[in-house]
Amino acid sequence: MTIQLSREAAELHALPRGGRRAVVMTMGALHEGHATLVREARRLAGEDGQVVVTVFVNPLQFGPGEDLDRYPRTLEADLLIAERAGADVVFAPSVEEVYPGGEPQVRVTAGPMGERLEGASRPGHFDGMLTVVAKLLHLTLPDLALFGQKDAQQLALIRRMVRDLNFPVEIVGVPTVREGDNLALSSRNRYLSDADRATALEISRALLTAADAAEKGAAPVRRSARAVLDDAAGMEPPLRLDYVALVDPADFTEVPDDYTGEAVLAVAAKVGATRLIDNLPLTVGAAR
């Protein structure tokens, strides 16, 4: 079956809908990470269900000086990737369709969790993200929505919004997909030169090195990650660290040195002009 392209919510709602509808929200420039989400959506929705991929570059998520105009728009290629991965529909609305009254005056606020880490580095980003996710949940009316764990803070905030505001949808997190050299898949990887990429690989190396210290406790995890990232600052091009944090996955606050249990080690850094994020879920202090 040829994939359906819908530009308006009315078109999407008019399509036959059998079993469960699963939605995968993207800003386009699809890659294998997105394809993995679509395949998992297909599995969960079942053959009788419907898988919808949204493609919408949300202007509310880009702050001053960020790459809204530079962000890749590759709809024809996205349609092929979505279809091959098992999607039934690509919903690619215009800005006017999503925000018919212009820039929204009423928005979803991320609260204290949205002010930490990514929120501190990109003020207002999570408010914009949650607002568009809420809008797209209303426009697509799914039974379940799938998001990658690479954007761990985003996933945590979406789960919290759905719980706090009683959205009738199941949120499913899907593990990060990595390339052969262990770089986390991202639409922004296309901006990296060979030299940039060599430096960027130190991010995943820091995470894996720190994971080897997880049984020893939170402080050794932090020290191990920081040592690798500090060395990467001397590479050419240098890795310019934004943050490295070991946080509670429930609220993204830093865990104390005597903490034991589930945590997320999160890193954000710039290589050249490209900002990259990555994270790794850890069980800290398991040997105690």
C-alpha positions as CSV (number, residue, x, y, z in Angstrom):
1,M,0.0,0.0,0.0
2,T,1.3,3.5,-0.9
3,I,1.8,5.7,2.0
4,Q,-0.8,8.5,2.5
5,L,0.4,12.1,2.8
6,S,-2.0,14.3,4.8
7,R,-1.5,18.1,5.1
8,E,-4.6,18.8,7.2
9,A,-6.0,17.2,10.3
10,A,-9.4,16.9,8.6
11,E,-7.8,14.7,5.9
12,L,-6.2,12.5,8.6
13,H,-9.4,12.2,10.6
14,A,-11.3,11.1,7.4
15,L,-9.0,8.1,6.8
16,P,-10.3,4.7,7.7
17,R,-9.1,3.7,11.2
18,G,-9.2,0.0,12.3
19,G,-7.3,-0.9,15.4
20,R,-5.0,1.2,17.5
21,R,-3.4,4.3,16.1
22,A,0.3,4.9,17.0
23,V,2.0,8.2,16.3
24,V,5.7,9.0,15.9
25,M,6.4,12.7,16.1
26,T,9.3,14.1,14.1
27,M,10.7,17.3,12.7
28,G,11.6,15.5,9.5
29,A,15.1,14.7,8.1
30,L,14.3,11.1,9.0
31,H,17.1,8.6,9.7
32,E,17.4,5.1,11.1
33,G,16.6,6.2,14.6
34,H,13.2,7.5,13.4
35,A,12.7,4.3,11.3
36,T,13.3,2.2,14.5
37,L,10.5,4.2,16.2
38,V,8.2,3.6,13.2
39,R,8.9,-0.2,13.2
40,E,8.2,-0.4,16.9
41,A,5.0,1.6,16.3
42,R,4.0,-0.8,13.6
43,R,4.6,-3.8,16.0
44,L,2.6,-2.2,18.8
45,A,-0.3,-1.0,16.6
46,G,-0.5,-4.4,14.9
47,E,-1.4,-5.1,11.3
48,D,-4.9,-3.9,11.8
49,G,-3.8,-0.6,13.4
50,Q,-2.6,2.6,11.9
51,V,0.9,4.2,12.1
52,V,1.1,8.0,11.7
53,V,4.4,9.8,11.3
54,T,4.2,13.6,11.9
55,V,6.7,15.8,10.1
56,F,6.6,19.4,11.5
57,V,9.5,21.8,12.1
58,N,8.1,23.5,15.2
59,P,9.2,27.2,15.3
60,L,8.4,27.4,19.0
61,Q,11.3,25.0,19.8
62,F,14.0,27.3,18.3
63,G,15.4,30.2,20.3
64,P,17.2,33.3,18.9
65,G,20.2,32.3,16.9
66,E,19.3,28.6,16.6
67,D,19.0,26.7,13.4
68,L,15.3,27.0,12.4
69,D,16.1,28.1,8.8
70,R,19.0,25.8,8.6
71,Y,17.1,22.7,9.8
72,P,16.9,20.2,7.0
73,R,13.6,19.7,5.2
74,T,13.5,16.5,3.2
75,L,9.9,15.5,2.9
76,E,10.2,13.3,-0.2
77,A,13.0,11.2,1.4
78,D,11.0,11.2,4.6
79,L,8.0,9.6,2.9
80,L,10.2,6.8,1.5
81,I,11.8,6.1,4.9
82,A,8.5,6.2,6.7
83,E,6.8,3.9,4.2
84,R,9.7,1.3,4.2
85,A,9.5,1.3,8.0
86,G,5.8,0.5,8.0
87,A,4.0,3.8,8.4
88,D,0.5,4.2,6.9
89,V,0.3,8.0,6.9
90,V,2.7,11.0,7.0
91,F,1.0,14.0,8.5
92,A,3.0,17.1,7.4
93,P,0.9,20.1,8.4
94,S,1.8,23.7,7.7
95,V,2.5,26.2,10.5
96,E,-0.9,27.7,9.8
97,E,-2.6,24.3,10.3
98,V,-0.9,23.8,13.7
99,Y,-1.1,27.4,14.9
100,P,-4.2,28.7,13.1
101,G,-4.4,31.8,15.3
102,G,-0.7,32.7,14.8
103,E,1.8,32.3,17.5
104,P,-0.1,30.8,20.4
105,Q,-0.8,33.0,23.4
106,V,-1.7,30.0,25.6
107,R,1.1,27.4,26.0
108,V,2.0,24.4,28.0
109,T,4.6,25.3,30.6
110,A,7.3,22.8,31.4
111,G,7.7,23.9,35.1
112,P,10.9,23.4,37.1
113,M,12.0,20.3,35.3
114,G,12.0,22.3,32.1
115,E,14.4,24.8,33.5
116,R,17.2,22.3,34.1
117,L,20.0,21.1,31.7
118,E,18.5,21.5,28.2
119,G,16.0,24.0,29.6
120,A,18.8,26.1,31.1
121,S,20.8,26.0,27.9
122,R,17.8,26.7,25.7
123,P,15.2,28.8,27.6
124,G,11.7,28.3,26.4
125,H,12.6,25.2,24.4
126,F,10.6,22.8,26.4
127,D,7.5,25.0,26.6
128,G,7.5,25.1,22.8
129,M,8.1,21.3,22.6
130,L,5.3,20.5,25.0
131,T,2.9,22.9,23.4
132,V,3.4,21.3,19.9
133,V,3.3,17.8,21.3
134,A,0.0,18.6,23.0
135,K,-1.3,20.1,19.8
136,L,-0.2,17.1,17.7
137,L,-1.8,14.7,20.2
138,H,-5.1,16.5,19.7
139,L,-4.7,16.7,15.9
140,T,-3.7,13.0,15.5
141,L,-5.8,11.4,18.3
142,P,-3.5,8.4,18.9
143,D,-3.8,5.6,21.3
144,L,-0.1,5.5,21.8
145,A,2.8,7.8,21.0
146,L,6.5,6.8,20.7
147,F,9.5,8.9,21.5
148,G,13.2,8.1,21.5
149,Q,15.2,7.9,24.7
150,K,18.0,9.9,23.2
151,D,16.0,13.0,24.2
152,A,15.6,11.7,27.7
153,Q,14.6,15.0,29.3
154,Q,12.0,15.6,26.6
155,L,10.6,12.1,27.1
156,A,10.4,12.6,30.9
157,L,8.5,15.9,30.4
158,I,6.1,14.4,27.9
159,R,5.3,11.6,30.3
160,R,4.7,14.2,33.1
161,M,2.5,16.4,30.9
162,V,0.4,13.4,29.8
163,R,0.0,12.3,33.5
164,D,-0.6,15.8,34.9
165,L,-3.1,16.9,32.2
166,N,-4.8,13.5,31.8
167,F,-4.1,13.0,28.1
168,P,-5.7,9.6,27.1
169,V,-2.6,8.3,25.4
170,E,0.1,5.8,26.2
171,I,3.7,7.1,25.9
172,V,6.3,4.6,24.8
173,G,10.0,5.3,25.1
174,V,12.3,3.5,22.6
175,P,16.1,3.0,23.2
176,T,18.6,5.3,21.5
177,V,19.8,4.1,18.1
178,R,23.5,4.4,17.4
179,E,25.7,4.2,14.3
180,G,28.4,1.7,13.9
181,D,31.0,3.9,15.7
182,N,28.5,4.4,18.6
183,L,27.5,8.0,17.7
184,A,23.9,8.5,18.6
185,L,21.8,9.0,15.5
186,S,20.7,12.6,15.0
187,S,19.5,14.7,12.0
188,R,22.3,17.2,13.0
189,N,25.1,14.6,12.4
190,R,25.0,15.5,8.7
191,Y,26.6,18.8,9.7
192,L,29.7,17.1,11.1
193,S,33.0,17.0,9.1
194,D,35.2,13.9,9.5
195,A,37.3,15.8,12.1
196,D,34.2,17.0,13.9
197,R,32.9,13.4,14.1
198,A,36.1,12.1,15.6
199,T,35.7,14.7,18.4
200,A,32.0,14.0,18.7
201,L,32.6,10.3,19.4
202,E,34.2,11.3,22.7
203,I,30.7,12.0,24.0
204,S,29.6,8.3,23.7
205,R,33.0,7.2,24.9
206,A,32.5,9.3,28.0
207,L,29.1,7.7,28.7
208,L,30.4,4.1,28.2
209,T,33.5,4.8,30.3
210,A,31.3,6.2,33.1
211,A,29.0,3.2,32.8
212,D,31.9,0.9,33.8
213,A,32.1,2.8,37.1
214,A,28.4,2.7,37.8
215,E,28.6,0.0,40.4
216,K,31.1,2.0,42.4
217,G,28.6,4.9,42.9
218,A,27.6,8.3,41.6
219,A,30.9,10.2,42.3
220,P,33.1,7.7,40.2
221,V,30.5,7.9,37.4
222,R,30.9,11.7,37.3
223,R,34.7,11.6,37.5
224,S,35.0,9.0,34.7
225,A,32.8,11.0,32.3
226,R,34.4,14.3,33.1
227,A,37.9,12.9,32.5
228,V,37.1,11.8,29.0
229,L,35.2,15.1,28.2
230,D,38.0,17.2,29.6
231,D,40.5,15.4,27.3
232,A,38.2,16.0,24.4
233,A,38.4,19.8,25.0
234,G,42.0,19.6,23.8
235,M,41.2,17.9,20.5
236,E,41.0,19.7,17.1
237,P,38.3,20.8,16.7
238,P,37.7,20.9,20.5
239,L,34.6,19.6,22.3
240,R,33.0,22.5,24.1
241,L,31.0,21.1,27.0
242,D,27.7,22.5,27.9
243,Y,26.9,20.2,30.7
244,V,27.5,16.7,32.0
245,A,25.0,15.6,34.7
246,L,24.0,12.5,36.6
247,V,20.3,12.9,37.3
248,D,17.2,11.3,38.7
249,P,15.1,10.2,35.7
250,A,11.9,11.3,37.4
251,D,12.7,15.0,37.6
252,F,16.2,15.5,36.2
253,T,17.7,16.8,39.4
254,E,21.3,15.9,40.2
255,V,21.6,12.9,42.3
256,P,23.8,13.0,45.5
257,D,27.1,11.1,45.7
258,D,25.6,8.5,48.0
259,Y,22.7,7.8,45.6
260,T,21.8,4.3,44.6
261,G,19.3,3.3,42.0
262,E,18.2,4.3,38.5
263,A,19.8,7.4,37.0
264,V,20.5,9.1,33.6
265,L,24.0,10.4,32.7
266,A,23.4,13.2,30.3
267,V,25.8,15.2,28.1
268,A,25.5,18.2,25.8
269,A,28.3,19.7,23.9
270,K,29.2,21.6,20.8
271,V,31.6,20.4,18.1
272,G,32.2,23.2,15.6
273,A,28.8,24.8,15.0
274,T,26.9,21.6,15.8
275,R,25.3,21.1,19.2
276,L,24.9,17.4,20.2
277,I,23.2,15.7,23.1
278,D,23.4,12.1,24.4
279,N,22.6,10.1,27.5
280,L,22.8,6.7,29.0
281,P,20.5,5.2,31.6
282,L,22.5,3.7,34.5
283,T,21.9,1.7,37.7
284,V,24.2,3.4,40.2
285,G,25.7,1.7,43.2
286,A,24.4,-1.7,42.4
287,A,27.3,-3.5,44.0
288,R,26.7,-2.0,47.4
